[in-house]
Each structure stands twice: as structure tokens, then as C-alpha cells.
Amino acid sequence: MRHAMLGALALPMLVAAAPAPGLDRWADRPHGPTYLTAPPMHDTVDKRLMPQLEGLLAQLLREKRAMTLGGVKVFESGDKFLPGKIAIAMSYRLLELPKDDPRLAQRLADFADIADLTVDDTNDTWGMYYYMSALHQLKEAGLLDRAVRPATLAKLRAKLDWHRFVRPNLTLIDLPNNYFGVAFSVARLRFLLGWEDASGSDALLAKTLDHYRRYSGKYGFADETEGEGRFDRYSVLLIGEIAQRLVETGMTPTAEVKGWLRRSIDLMLPRFNLEGEGFEYGRSIGPYGETAFLEVLTAAARLKVLTPQEERMAYAFSSRIAARYMDFWVDAGTGSVDMWDQGRRTDAYRGKHRIFGENLSLARQYIYTDAIWNGLGYRGKAPAGADYAHWLKALPRVTTTWFARGDHDRALVTVRDGGHVIGLPIINGAEGQHMHNPYFPVPFSPGMLQGSADASYPNLVPRITLADGSVLMPLAYFTGVTVRRRGAVTEVSWRQDALDLMGRANTKADARVTIATRYVLAPGKITRSDTITAKPSAVIARIDLEFASFSRGATQQGASAIRFGAGEVSGFATQGMDDCIAQPIAAAPYRAPTGPFNTLVRCGKTVDSRGASPSAILTINWELSYNFRNRD
């Protein structure tokens, strides 16, 4: 027992920035640990994650419908995927035991009891997939008939049906297009269980790949919308999920699928780091921004899409991601993942009402990707340490990933500067997200420059108010994107011949104001310059801009310049604005996925419209300086 406890508590060699006085939460150190070395991924999963999962499931078995986690009554939370997530988690308790283990009979009974308990609960889409995956694994292990009672299995056969969210003409019922992949997975697993023939899954697979082909174009990344340009974490992850589901259900991914998967790998490799940090922009990031890497990397490894060196480095990064999950995201005091407290913020889709289900689905992603690495010979193998750090230093300093070019350009520019990985997404958040700053065309860097989920404050982007009250922002209509590298300096520029009219669910082009934007990313410094032109039909009344920072100790250096006393960002200054005011901030919405921002800088400019020229031109600039970390 003592040996097991020591294994569970043992931490890898790590380095972390000193916390602010009086603070000892990881949420106050937004990078989390830096892993010079990391434990084998399987050690983290087996000795730390599985006991954490077992603790939650033991609580479920004790309390059943009365279970409360983090103040949430989990069966009254409205989590529409929960029964399926419970089923897949409970299946791992069974499948980890040998068939002659004396605990097996009780765990089979536990599974059957919980299946009876939840069979009549709402269980939609992803929940169906999780449940079907659990049933399929149990069948393959010869345990299904003992794990689910006949009456409950009959109910599940009726309820776990993709027709519930797909119309007869194979269109989705009020769901985004990535749900074609979920529908395919459910249909294919139903076929493997003998519940239907293969015609449904074949048609849905064709539909899934056709959509991917149509909206990824020649660049190979899935637009989450029908051509509007939302290329985020899921655009990179989706092909990994498709590949994993094909292999899971006994199918062989085509060369086309492997080609798309390689595109995602080429985007991901230059973003590896020592911390295990993942996607820094878009929705549903936090720990899911990290497991996205796990799912794509393991799909690529099992399909031999990686070179031998890339595979070793992918395993090294996966091991760091796993260690980070248990160190940074799981709260040792509550035994739960924490995406909501300590000043952390996530989008409403992953709100705290889903706390139990988020623990289960995240655990599943670590468990199944760990099993893939084990199958590839990495079980218990120490990941690369010094070799990994050396390999990171040899990665390209700048990578441009194109998503689309034409009427509008969409891209992601990734810059490596010392230990910083800086991403500049040039995308359109589209319906429901275009106004939220995790989708803004600004630099993001894990632990240094982040947005706030579902928040619309004008972080590093000008918000333009016209005299008639219209509010415009330069968020969606990028053309003429160019990227130039000159020595250690990267220049990115574009223009927008229309701005995004705020106050609507989806983007709406307003051509009364245009903008030309230029970024310069140099070592330790980022500048943005905007030239704003108003047509005669528009009069600009005011421009506002904000910057939420983890840095502390702000002091004013003139009307529009700020210096910080502590933190990675050391300074922020503007030109063309009237003034900037910095103040401590400790309230929503000024919170990042990793933790709270400490300082808010607000800058404004009131434009005197009297005597305005027919075509007013304004120029505003900002400059941000930062300290190096883990510099080459």
C-alpha cells in the first residue's frame, strides 16, 4: 500500500515559475510545470489517473443518483452525454482485470446496476457513441451478456440509434457537420454488435468524408462551418477522430485520410513544447486543447504517418501532456478536473454542470491513447528528455499553415521565440463565435497571451463605434494575407474591405469602414499597426481597445504606455489612442482557461467628427514586449 501511494504521489522533475506572494495554486502560474523530464505516459495513467477515476466511480456506486461533485448534483445537471460517458468509464474498470480476477464478478454487477440506473436518462449523440464503444469492447472481451441485463440491453438497442439525430435524407438535425463522424461511429458499432446492416454506416462514412473533402479544399483542414472559415482546434482534430474511429471499428483508413492526417501533424509538430501545452485559441480548449494533440498523434503513430524520430518526439510530448493533466488540471483536493474554479474560465458548452462527465471523457482520452502507445512498444518507456529539448530547438522558427485562400484568406502563423510558441490565427469564428475574443486575429501564446471563453471585450483589436451607434470590428473578412520572414523578424499583413457588424449571431459585412493590418513579430516584441479608412457614409465616433494580462505591478509611463513589474509581458504601449489606463482585475469575464488575468489595460480614442473629411483615415498601433523563457 505504501509503495502504491508513493507511486501515485511521485512527481516528475519539473521547473515552475515562482508564484506570486501568498499564492500557491497552479491557476496563478498559467504555464504550469515545465517538464525537463517526464514520467512514461503509462505510469501517469496507471498510477495517477486510474486511481483518480476509480475514486469518482466509487463515489457514483455509493451515492448513485444523490452524487454531488464540486457542488453539482450530477444527475440533475442536464448533461446530455452523461450515461454514455459513465458506461465507457465503467467498462475500463472491467477490462483492466484478468478474467480470473476475483473482483471481476462484483465489477460486472456494478456495471449492470449503473446501466439499469441510467438507461432511461437522456443520452444524445456523443453519449450514444461512448455507450456503443463500451458495449462493443465488452462484447469483444466476451463480457457483454454478464455486464448488461437483457431488458436493459433491449432498451439500449432502441435508444442508441443514430437515426435520432440524422434525418432520412442523411442531413443532421440542428447539429454542426462534425456530427456526421459521430453518426458514422454509432452506426458502425451497431453493425458490429449485429443490430443493423452495414448500409447506414457506409452511407454516413461517405457523407463524412464528402463533407471533409468539400470544406477542407486543397489544404486538408475541416471548416467547422459550411465555408465561412472557422478553422480551430476541431479542424485539426477531426481527421484524427475519423482515423481512430475507422481503426476502432475494423476499417482501414484510405491514403486520402492519411494524407489529411499528415496535414494536421505538420501543423502540430512546430507547436510542441516542454510544458505539454496545447491549442491556445478557439473554443473548448483548456485540457481539451491538449488531448487534441494526443488523439491526432496516436492516430498518426499507429498508421505509420510519422517518421521514427517524429514518433519518439510525439510520445515524449504525449507523456508531458499526461503529466500536465494530473499536475495542472486535476485538483488534488477535490479529485476532479478543474476548468471552472480558481479563476479559470471555459465556454458554456463545457460549463461546470458537466463536471462529472468532463472527468470521464477526459480520462477516456488518456486511457485509449495510452493503450495505443503501449501497443507500439512504449509501455513504461521513459520519454526523451534532453534529446526532446534539443529537437525542439531545431524546429522551424516560423510556420504558415493555410486553411483557405480565395475570396477570403484563412491561415495560422506559428512563431517560436525561445520557449514561447506564439500563434496568430487568421480565421472567422462565424455564427455564435465571431464576437468572442478566442477567435480574434491576434497573437496567442499559452500562459502569456490568451483570450476569455465566450467573452467579447476588444482584446488587442480595435472596436470602432460609429456616430450612428453601429459597432464594427475587423474580425472576419481577410484578404491579401502575406507572411514574410526577414532574419529574426516575421511580418504578417492583410486588408479587410469590410468589417464585422457587431450585435448579431453571425458575421455581417459592413463596407463603410475598411482596414489594413500589419504585424511585426520580433524577438521579445510584437507590434500591430492598423490603418482605418471610413467612407463618406460613416463617421467614426470612438475606438476602444483592451489588453488582459497575467502580468502584475503595472505602472503608467506617459499617457499611453504601461510597464509591468512582474510577469512575462513586460510592457504595452499604443500610438494613435488618447490614453491607456491599467488596473488590477479579478473578475469575470477577464479569465483565461488556465487561470485569472491580473491586469486590464483599457485604451480609448474619442474622434471629433466636426469637420471630418469625406474619407477619414486613422492610424493606431500597439506594441507589446515580453520576457524570454527557456530561451535557446
C-alpha positions as CSV (number, residue, x, y, z in Angstrom):
1,M,0.0,0.0,0.0
2,R,2.8,2.4,0.9
3,H,4.5,1.6,-2.4
4,A,1.3,2.4,-4.3
5,M,0.8,5.7,-2.5
6,L,4.4,6.7,-3.2
7,G,3.9,5.9,-6.9
8,A,0.7,7.9,-7.0
9,L,2.3,10.9,-5.4
10,A,5.6,10.8,-7.2
11,L,6.1,13.8,-9.5
12,P,8.4,14.2,-12.4
13,M,11.4,16.5,-12.5
14,L,9.9,19.9,-13.2
15,V,10.6,23.6,-13.1
16,A,7.9,26.2,-12.4
17,A,7.9,30.0,-12.2
18,A,7.8,31.3,-8.6
19,P,4.2,32.0,-7.6
20,A,3.1,35.5,-6.5
21,P,3.4,36.1,-2.8
22,G,0.7,34.3,-0.9
23,L,-0.5,32.2,-3.9
24,D,0.2,28.5,-4.3
25,R,-2.3,27.5,-7.0
26,W,-1.3,26.3,-10.4
27,A,-4.0,28.6,-11.8
28,D,-1.8,31.5,-10.7
29,R,1.1,30.1,-12.7
30,P,-0.6,29.9,-16.1
31,H,2.1,27.9,-17.8
32,G,2.0,25.2,-15.2
33,P,5.1,23.0,-14.8
34,T,8.0,22.8,-17.3
35,Y,8.9,19.2,-17.8
36,L,12.7,18.8,-18.4
37,T,11.9,15.1,-17.9
38,A,8.6,13.4,-17.7
39,P,7.4,10.0,-16.5
40,P,6.3,7.4,-19.0
41,M,2.8,8.1,-20.1
42,H,1.6,4.7,-18.9
43,D,3.0,5.4,-15.4
44,T,0.9,8.6,-15.2
45,V,-2.2,6.9,-16.5
46,D,-1.9,3.7,-14.4
47,K,-0.6,5.2,-11.1
48,R,-2.3,8.5,-11.0
49,L,-5.2,8.8,-13.5
50,M,-6.8,5.4,-13.0
51,P,-6.9,5.8,-9.1
52,Q,-8.5,9.3,-9.7
53,L,-11.1,7.7,-12.0
54,E,-11.7,4.8,-9.6
55,G,-12.4,7.3,-6.8
56,L,-15.0,9.1,-8.8
57,L,-16.7,5.8,-9.9
58,A,-16.6,4.5,-6.3
59,Q,-18.5,7.7,-5.3
60,L,-21.0,7.0,-8.0
61,L,-21.6,3.5,-6.8
62,R,-22.1,4.7,-3.3
63,E,-24.3,7.7,-3.9
64,K,-25.9,6.8,-7.2
65,R,-28.5,9.5,-8.1
66,A,-27.6,11.5,-5.0
67,M,-24.0,12.0,-6.2
68,T,-22.7,15.6,-5.9
69,L,-19.3,16.7,-7.3
70,G,-18.0,20.2,-7.0
71,G,-21.3,21.4,-5.7
72,V,-23.1,20.0,-8.8
73,K,-25.8,17.3,-8.4
74,V,-24.6,15.3,-11.4
75,F,-27.9,13.6,-12.3
76,E,-29.7,16.9,-12.2
77,S,-27.2,18.8,-14.3
78,G,-28.7,18.4,-17.7
79,D,-25.5,16.7,-19.1
80,K,-27.0,15.0,-22.2
81,F,-24.0,12.8,-22.8
82,L,-23.6,11.5,-19.2
83,P,-24.9,7.9,-19.4
84,G,-22.5,7.1,-22.3
85,K,-19.6,8.6,-20.5
86,I,-20.3,6.7,-17.4
87,A,-20.6,3.5,-19.4
88,I,-17.2,3.9,-21.1
89,A,-15.5,4.7,-17.8
90,M,-17.2,1.8,-16.1
91,S,-16.0,-0.5,-18.9
92,Y,-12.4,0.3,-18.2
93,R,-12.9,-1.0,-14.6
94,L,-13.9,-4.3,-16.1
95,L,-11.4,-4.5,-19.0
96,E,-8.3,-3.8,-16.8
97,L,-8.9,-7.0,-14.8
98,P,-7.9,-10.5,-16.0
99,K,-10.8,-12.9,-16.3
100,D,-9.8,-14.9,-13.3
101,D,-9.6,-11.9,-11.0
102,P,-11.9,-12.3,-8.0
103,R,-13.0,-8.7,-8.3
104,L,-14.5,-9.2,-11.8
105,A,-17.9,-10.6,-10.7
106,Q,-18.5,-7.5,-8.5
107,R,-17.5,-5.1,-11.2
108,L,-19.8,-6.8,-13.7
109,A,-22.6,-6.4,-11.2
110,D,-21.6,-2.8,-10.7
111,F,-21.8,-2.1,-14.5
112,A,-25.2,-3.8,-14.7
113,D,-26.6,-1.8,-11.8
114,I,-25.4,1.5,-13.2
115,A,-26.7,0.6,-16.7
116,D,-30.1,-0.1,-15.1
117,L,-29.9,3.2,-13.2
118,T,-29.2,5.4,-16.3
119,V,-30.9,3.6,-19.2
120,D,-33.9,5.9,-19.2
121,D,-31.8,9.1,-18.9
122,T,-31.2,11.4,-21.9
123,N,-28.1,10.3,-23.8
124,D,-27.5,12.1,-27.1
125,T,-25.0,11.9,-29.9
126,W,-21.6,11.7,-28.2
127,G,-23.2,9.9,-25.3
128,M,-24.5,7.3,-27.8
129,Y,-21.0,6.9,-29.2
130,Y,-19.4,6.4,-25.8
131,Y,-22.0,3.9,-24.8
132,M,-21.8,1.9,-28.1
133,S,-18.0,1.9,-27.8
134,A,-18.3,0.5,-24.3
135,L,-20.7,-2.2,-25.4
136,H,-18.5,-3.2,-28.3
137,Q,-15.4,-3.5,-26.1
138,L,-17.4,-5.7,-23.7
139,K,-18.6,-7.9,-26.5
140,E,-15.1,-8.3,-27.8
141,A,-14.0,-9.3,-24.3
142,G,-16.8,-11.8,-24.0
143,L,-18.4,-9.9,-21.1
144,L,-21.4,-8.1,-22.6
145,D,-24.0,-10.7,-21.6
146,R,-22.8,-10.6,-18.0
147,A,-22.4,-6.8,-17.8
148,V,-25.8,-5.7,-19.1
149,R,-29.1,-7.3,-18.2
150,P,-31.3,-8.4,-21.1
151,A,-34.1,-5.9,-20.5
152,T,-31.7,-3.0,-20.3
153,L,-29.8,-4.2,-23.4
154,A,-33.1,-4.2,-25.3
155,K,-33.7,-0.6,-24.3
156,L,-30.2,0.4,-25.2
157,R,-30.6,-1.2,-28.6
158,A,-33.6,1.0,-29.3
159,K,-32.1,4.2,-27.8
160,L,-28.6,4.1,-29.1
161,D,-29.6,4.9,-32.6
162,W,-28.1,7.4,-35.0
163,H,-31.5,8.0,-36.6
164,R,-32.4,10.1,-33.6
165,F,-30.1,12.9,-34.8
166,V,-29.9,12.2,-38.6
167,R,-32.8,12.7,-41.0
168,P,-33.7,10.0,-43.6
169,N,-32.0,12.1,-46.3
170,L,-28.8,12.0,-44.2
171,T,-28.8,15.6,-43.1
172,L,-28.1,16.4,-39.4
173,I,-30.9,17.6,-37.2
174,D,-29.7,21.0,-35.9
175,L,-26.1,19.9,-35.4
176,P,-22.7,21.1,-36.8
177,N,-21.3,19.0,-39.6
178,N,-18.6,17.2,-37.5
179,Y,-21.5,15.2,-36.1
180,F,-21.5,13.1,-39.3
181,G,-18.5,11.4,-37.8
182,V,-20.4,10.7,-34.6
183,A,-23.3,9.3,-36.5
184,F,-21.0,7.1,-38.6
185,S,-19.3,5.7,-35.4
186,V,-22.7,4.9,-33.8
187,A,-23.9,3.2,-37.0
188,R,-20.7,1.2,-37.5
189,L,-20.7,0.0,-33.9
190,R,-24.4,-1.0,-34.2
191,F,-23.4,-3.1,-37.2
192,L,-20.6,-4.8,-35.3
193,L,-23.0,-5.6,-32.5
194,G,-25.4,-7.2,-35.0
195,W,-28.0,-4.5,-34.5
196,E,-28.2,-3.3,-38.1
197,D,-26.6,-3.9,-41.5
198,A,-23.7,-2.0,-42.9
199,S,-25.7,0.2,-45.3
200,G,-26.2,3.0,-42.8
201,S,-22.6,3.3,-41.7
202,D,-21.3,3.0,-45.2
203,A,-23.6,5.9,-46.3
204,L,-22.6,8.0,-43.3
205,L,-18.9,7.4,-43.8
206,A,-19.3,8.6,-47.4
207,K,-21.1,11.7,-46.1
208,T,-18.4,12.4,-43.5
209,L,-15.6,12.2,-46.0
210,D,-17.5,14.1,-48.6
211,H,-18.1,17.0,-46.2
212,Y,-14.4,16.9,-45.2
213,R,-13.4,16.9,-48.8
214,R,-15.7,19.7,-49.8
215,Y,-14.9,22.1,-46.9
216,S,-11.3,21.4,-46.4
217,G,-10.4,22.1,-50.0
218,K,-6.8,21.6,-51.2
219,Y,-5.3,22.4,-47.7
220,G,-6.9,19.5,-45.9
221,F,-8.4,21.1,-42.8
222,A,-12.1,20.8,-41.9
223,D,-14.1,24.1,-41.8
224,E,-16.5,23.7,-38.9
225,T,-19.0,25.7,-40.9
226,E,-20.1,25.4,-44.5
227,G,-17.4,27.6,-46.0
228,E,-17.4,30.5,-43.6
229,G,-13.9,29.9,-42.3
230,R,-14.0,28.6,-38.7
231,F,-10.7,26.7,-38.5
232,D,-10.0,25.9,-34.9
233,R,-8.9,23.1,-32.7
234,Y,-11.6,20.8,-34.1
235,S,-10.5,21.5,-37.7
236,V,-7.2,19.9,-36.8
237,L,-8.6,17.2,-34.5
238,L,-11.4,15.9,-36.7
239,I,-9.3,13.8,-39.1
240,G,-7.6,12.2,-36.1
241,E,-11.0,11.3,-34.7
242,I,-12.1,9.9,-38.0
243,A,-9.0,7.8,-38.3
244,Q,-9.3,6.5,-34.8
245,R,-13.0,5.5,-35.3
246,L,-12.1,3.7,-38.5
247,V,-9.4,1.6,-36.8
248,E,-11.6,1.1,-33.7
249,T,-14.4,-0.4,-35.9
250,G,-12.1,-2.7,-38.0
251,M,-11.7,-0.5,-41.1
252,T,-8.6,0.7,-42.9
253,P,-8.1,4.4,-43.4
254,T,-7.5,5.3,-47.0
255,A,-4.5,7.1,-48.4
256,E,-6.6,10.2,-48.6
257,V,-7.4,10.0,-44.9
258,K,-3.8,9.5,-44.1
259,G,-2.9,12.5,-46.3
260,W,-5.3,14.7,-44.3
261,L,-3.9,13.3,-41.1
262,R,-0.4,14.3,-42.2
263,R,-1.5,17.9,-42.7
264,S,-2.7,18.0,-39.1
265,I,0.7,16.6,-38.0
266,D,2.5,19.2,-39.9
267,L,0.6,21.9,-38.1
268,M,1.1,20.3,-34.7
269,L,4.8,19.5,-34.7
270,P,6.1,23.1,-34.7
271,R,3.8,23.7,-31.6
272,F,5.4,21.1,-29.3
273,N,6.8,22.4,-26.0
274,L,8.3,21.4,-22.7
275,E,5.0,22.1,-20.7
276,G,2.6,19.8,-22.6
277,E,0.5,22.9,-23.6
278,G,-1.9,22.6,-26.5
279,F,-4.2,24.8,-28.5
280,E,-4.3,28.4,-27.3
281,Y,-7.1,29.8,-29.5
282,G,-10.7,29.0,-30.3
283,R,-13.4,27.3,-28.2
284,S,-13.3,24.2,-25.9
285,I,-9.6,24.4,-25.2
286,G,-8.0,24.0,-21.8
287,P,-7.3,20.3,-21.2
288,Y,-9.2,19.5,-24.5
289,G,-6.7,21.7,-26.3
290,E,-4.1,19.3,-25.1
291,T,-5.9,16.0,-25.7
292,A,-6.5,17.0,-29.3
293,F,-2.7,16.5,-29.7
294,L,-2.9,13.1,-28.1
295,E,-5.7,11.9,-30.4
296,V,-4.1,13.1,-33.6
297,L,-0.6,12.0,-32.7
298,T,-1.6,8.5,-31.7
299,A,-3.7,8.1,-34.8
300,A,-0.7,9.1,-36.9
301,A,1.7,6.8,-35.0
302,R,-0.5,3.7,-35.3
303,L,-1.0,4.4,-39.1
304,K,2.8,5.0,-39.6
305,V,2.3,8.6,-40.8
306,L,5.2,9.7,-38.6
307,T,8.9,9.3,-39.2
308,P,10.7,7.2,-36.5
309,Q,12.1,10.4,-34.9
310,E,8.7,12.2,-35.1
311,E,7.1,9.2,-33.3
312,R,9.6,9.3,-30.5
313,M,9.1,13.1,-30.1
314,A,5.3,12.6,-30.3
315,Y,5.5,10.1,-27.4
316,A,7.7,12.5,-25.4
317,F,5.1,15.3,-25.9
318,S,2.2,12.9,-25.1
319,S,3.9,11.9,-21.8
320,R,4.2,15.6,-20.9
321,I,0.6,16.2,-21.8
322,A,-0.5,13.4,-19.5
323,A,1.7,14.6,-16.6
324,R,0.4,18.1,-17.0
325,Y,-3.2,16.8,-16.8
326,M,-2.7,15.3,-13.4
327,D,-0.4,18.1,-12.1
328,F,-2.1,21.2,-13.5
329,W,-5.7,20.3,-14.4
330,V,-6.8,17.8,-11.7
331,D,-7.3,19.3,-8.3
332,A,-5.8,17.0,-5.7
333,G,-8.1,18.4,-3.0
334,T,-11.4,17.6,-4.9
335,G,-10.2,14.7,-7.0
336,S,-11.8,16.4,-10.0
337,V,-10.5,18.1,-13.1
338,D,-10.9,21.9,-12.7
339,M,-11.8,24.1,-15.6
340,W,-14.1,26.4,-13.7
341,D,-12.7,27.5,-10.4
342,Q,-9.5,29.3,-9.2
343,G,-10.3,32.0,-11.7
344,R,-10.4,29.6,-14.7
345,R,-13.0,30.0,-17.4
346,T,-14.3,27.8,-20.2
347,D,-17.1,28.1,-22.7
348,A,-20.7,27.5,-21.7
349,Y,-20.7,24.2,-23.7
350,R,-18.3,22.8,-21.1
351,G,-19.9,24.5,-18.2
352,K,-19.5,23.2,-14.6
353,H,-22.8,21.4,-14.8
354,R,-20.9,18.8,-16.8
355,I,-18.1,18.4,-14.2
356,F,-18.6,14.6,-13.8
357,G,-18.9,13.9,-17.5
358,E,-15.8,16.0,-18.3
359,N,-13.8,13.9,-15.8
360,L,-14.9,10.8,-17.5
361,S,-14.4,11.8,-21.1
362,L,-11.0,13.3,-20.5
363,A,-10.0,10.1,-18.6
364,R,-11.1,8.1,-21.6
365,Q,-9.0,10.1,-24.0
366,Y,-5.9,9.4,-21.9
367,I,-6.7,5.8,-21.4
368,Y,-7.3,4.9,-25.0
369,T,-4.3,6.9,-26.3
370,D,-2.1,5.4,-23.7
371,A,-3.2,1.9,-24.9
372,I,-2.1,2.9,-28.4
373,W,1.4,3.9,-27.2
374,N,1.6,0.7,-25.2
375,G,0.7,-1.3,-28.3
376,L,3.5,0.5,-30.2
377,G,6.1,-0.6,-27.6
378,Y,6.2,2.4,-25.4
379,R,4.7,0.9,-22.3
380,G,6.8,2.1,-19.3
381,K,9.4,3.6,-21.6
382,A,11.0,6.9,-20.4
383,P,10.2,9.7,-22.9
384,A,13.0,11.7,-24.4
385,G,14.4,14.4,-22.1
386,A,17.5,16.2,-23.3
387,D,17.0,14.8,-26.9
388,Y,13.5,16.2,-26.9
389,A,14.6,19.7,-25.7
390,H,17.3,19.6,-28.4
391,W,14.8,18.6,-31.1
392,L,12.5,21.5,-30.0
393,K,15.3,24.0,-30.6
394,A,15.7,22.7,-34.2
395,L,12.0,23.2,-35.1
396,P,11.2,25.9,-37.7
397,R,11.1,29.4,-36.2
398,V,8.0,30.3,-38.4
399,T,5.4,28.1,-39.9
400,T,2.5,29.3,-42.0
401,T,-0.5,26.9,-42.3
402,W,-3.0,27.8,-44.9
403,F,-6.6,26.8,-44.4
404,A,-8.2,28.6,-47.4
405,R,-7.3,31.2,-50.0
406,G,-9.6,33.0,-52.4
407,D,-12.4,35.4,-51.7
408,H,-11.1,35.3,-48.1
409,D,-7.9,34.0,-46.7
410,R,-7.7,31.8,-43.7
411,A,-4.4,30.8,-42.1
412,L,-2.4,30.1,-38.9
413,V,1.0,31.6,-38.4
414,T,3.1,29.9,-35.7
415,V,6.2,31.6,-34.4
416,R,8.7,30.0,-32.0
417,D,10.7,32.6,-29.9
418,G,12.7,31.0,-27.2
419,G,10.3,29.0,-25.0
420,H,7.3,30.8,-26.4
421,V,5.0,29.3,-29.0
422,I,3.0,32.2,-30.5
423,G,0.0,31.6,-32.7
424,L,-1.6,34.1,-35.0
425,P,-5.0,32.7,-36.2
426,I,-6.5,34.4,-39.2
427,I,-9.9,32.8,-39.2
428,N,-13.6,33.6,-38.8
429,G,-15.4,32.5,-35.7
430,A,-18.6,32.6,-37.7
431,E,-22.0,32.0,-36.1
432,G,-22.1,32.1,-32.3
433,Q,-18.3,32.7,-32.0
434,H,-17.2,35.5,-34.3
435,M,-17.7,38.1,-31.5
436,H,-15.7,36.1,-28.9
437,N,-12.1,37.0,-28.5
438,P,-10.6,33.5,-28.5
439,Y,-11.3,33.7,-32.3
440,F,-9.8,37.2,-32.8
441,P,-6.9,37.7,-35.3
442,V,-4.4,38.5,-32.5
443,P,-1.3,36.7,-31.2
444,F,-2.0,33.9,-28.6
445,S,0.6,32.2,-26.6
446,P,-0.1,29.6,-23.9
447,G,0.4,31.1,-20.4
448,M,1.2,34.5,-21.8
449,L,-1.4,35.8,-24.3
450,Q,-4.8,34.2,-24.0
451,G,-8.5,35.1,-24.6
452,S,-11.5,34.6,-22.4
453,A,-14.1,32.0,-23.4
454,D,-17.4,33.4,-24.6
455,A,-16.2,36.9,-23.9
456,S,-16.4,39.8,-26.4
457,Y,-14.2,42.5,-24.9
458,P,-11.9,44.0,-27.6
459,N,-8.7,42.2,-26.6
460,L,-5.9,43.6,-28.8
461,V,-8.3,44.5,-31.6
462,P,-9.9,47.9,-32.2
463,R,-13.6,48.2,-31.6
464,I,-14.9,51.0,-33.7
465,T,-18.1,52.8,-32.8
466,L,-19.8,55.0,-35.5
467,A,-21.7,58.1,-34.9
468,D,-25.0,56.3,-35.7
469,G,-24.2,53.8,-32.9
470,S,-23.1,50.9,-35.1
471,V,-20.2,48.9,-33.7
472,L,-17.7,47.4,-36.2
473,M,-14.7,45.1,-35.6
474,P,-12.0,43.7,-38.0
475,L,-12.6,40.0,-37.4
476,A,-13.7,38.1,-40.4
477,Y,-13.0,39.3,-44.0
478,F,-9.3,38.9,-44.5
479,T,-7.8,39.2,-48.0
480,G,-4.3,39.5,-49.3
481,V,-2.7,37.8,-46.4
482,T,1.1,37.8,-46.7
483,V,3.8,36.4,-44.4
484,R,7.4,37.4,-44.7
485,R,10.5,36.3,-42.7
486,R,13.4,38.7,-42.6
487,G,16.1,37.4,-40.3
488,A,14.6,37.0,-36.9
489,V,11.6,39.2,-37.7
490,T,8.3,37.9,-39.1
491,E,5.9,40.3,-40.8
492,V,2.2,39.4,-41.4
493,S,-0.2,41.7,-43.2
494,W,-3.7,41.7,-44.7
495,R,-6.6,44.0,-45.5
496,Q,-10.3,43.9,-44.9
497,D,-12.6,45.7,-47.3
498,A,-15.5,45.3,-44.9
499,L,-15.6,45.0,-41.1
500,D,-17.8,42.7,-39.0
501,L,-21.0,44.4,-37.7
502,M,-21.4,43.5,-34.1
503,G,-24.6,42.6,-32.3
504,R,-25.6,39.7,-34.5
505,A,-25.2,35.9,-34.0
506,N,-23.3,35.6,-37.3
507,T,-21.0,37.8,-39.2
508,K,-22.3,40.6,-41.3
509,A,-20.1,42.6,-43.7
510,D,-20.2,46.4,-43.4
511,A,-18.1,48.1,-46.0
512,R,-18.5,51.6,-44.6
513,V,-15.1,51.1,-42.9
514,T,-12.1,49.3,-44.2
515,I,-8.8,48.4,-42.5
516,A,-5.2,47.4,-43.4
517,T,-3.3,45.5,-40.7
518,R,0.4,44.7,-40.3
519,Y,2.0,42.7,-37.5
520,V,5.7,42.6,-36.8
521,L,6.9,39.7,-34.6
522,A,10.5,40.2,-33.4
523,P,12.4,38.5,-30.6
524,G,10.7,39.7,-27.4
525,K,8.3,42.1,-29.1
526,I,5.1,42.2,-31.1
527,T,3.7,45.2,-32.8
528,R,0.4,45.7,-34.7
529,S,-0.4,48.7,-37.0
530,D,-3.9,49.4,-38.3
531,T,-4.8,51.9,-41.0
532,I,-8.6,52.6,-40.7
533,T,-10.5,54.3,-43.5
534,A,-14.1,55.5,-43.1
535,K,-16.1,56.1,-46.2
536,P,-18.2,59.3,-46.5
537,S,-21.3,57.4,-45.3
538,A,-19.6,56.6,-42.0
539,V,-18.3,58.9,-39.2
540,I,-16.2,57.2,-36.5
541,A,-17.1,58.4,-33.0
542,R,-14.8,56.3,-30.8
543,I,-12.2,53.5,-30.9
544,D,-11.7,51.2,-27.9
545,L,-9.1,48.5,-27.3
546,E,-8.3,46.3,-24.2
547,F,-5.5,44.0,-23.1
548,A,-6.0,41.5,-20.4
549,S,-2.7,40.2,-19.0
550,F,-1.3,37.8,-16.4
551,S,1.4,40.3,-15.6
552,R,1.2,42.4,-12.4
553,G,2.5,45.6,-10.9
554,A,1.5,47.9,-13.8
555,T,2.9,51.5,-13.8
556,Q,2.0,54.3,-16.1
557,Q,4.8,55.5,-18.5
558,G,3.1,58.5,-20.0
559,A,-0.5,58.7,-21.3
560,S,-0.4,55.5,-23.4
561,A,2.4,53.2,-22.2
562,I,2.4,50.6,-19.4
563,R,5.2,48.8,-17.7
564,F,4.7,45.7,-15.7
565,G,6.7,44.8,-12.6
566,A,6.2,41.0,-12.7
567,G,5.1,38.5,-15.3
568,E,6.1,37.5,-18.8
569,V,4.6,40.6,-20.6
570,S,6.9,43.4,-19.6
571,G,5.3,46.4,-21.4
572,F,2.4,47.5,-23.5
573,A,2.1,50.8,-25.4
574,T,-0.1,52.4,-28.1
575,Q,0.1,55.2,-30.6
576,G,-2.8,57.0,-32.0
577,M,-5.1,56.4,-29.0
578,D,-5.8,59.2,-26.5
579,D,-4.8,57.3,-23.4
580,C,-4.4,53.9,-21.7
581,I,-5.3,53.1,-18.1
582,A,-4.1,49.9,-16.3
583,Q,-5.9,48.5,-13.3
584,P,-5.8,45.2,-11.3
585,I,-8.6,42.9,-12.4
586,A,-10.0,39.9,-10.6
587,A,-13.5,39.4,-12.1
588,A,-15.3,37.7,-15.0
589,P,-15.0,37.8,-17.9
590,Y,-11.3,38.6,-17.5
591,R,-10.3,35.0,-17.0
592,A,-8.4,32.5,-19.2
593,P,-8.7,28.8,-19.5
594,T,-5.6,28.4,-17.3
595,G,-6.4,31.0,-14.7
596,P,-7.2,34.6,-13.9
597,F,-5.8,37.6,-15.6
598,N,-4.2,40.1,-13.2
599,T,-4.2,43.4,-15.1
600,L,-6.6,45.0,-17.5
601,V,-5.3,47.8,-19.8
602,R,-8.1,49.9,-21.4
603,C,-7.2,52.3,-24.2
604,G,-9.6,54.7,-26.0
605,K,-9.8,57.4,-28.6
606,T,-12.7,59.8,-29.0
607,V,-12.9,61.1,-32.6
608,D,-14.1,64.7,-33.1
609,S,-16.4,64.3,-36.1
610,R,-16.8,68.0,-36.6
611,G,-15.2,68.9,-39.9
612,A,-14.4,65.3,-40.7
613,S,-13.0,64.7,-44.1
614,P,-15.2,62.8,-46.6
615,S,-12.9,59.8,-46.2
616,A,-11.3,59.9,-42.7
617,I,-8.1,57.9,-42.2
618,L,-6.9,57.0,-38.8
619,T,-3.8,55.0,-37.8
620,I,-3.4,53.2,-34.5
621,N,-0.6,51.0,-33.3
622,W,0.2,48.9,-30.3
623,E,3.5,47.4,-29.1
624,L,3.8,44.5,-26.6
625,S,7.1,43.4,-25.1
626,Y,7.8,40.2,-23.2
627,N,10.5,38.4,-21.3
628,F,12.1,35.3,-22.6
629,R,11.7,31.9,-21.1
630,N,13.6,28.7,-21.8
631,R,15.5,30.7,-24.4
632,D,17.6,28.8,-26.9
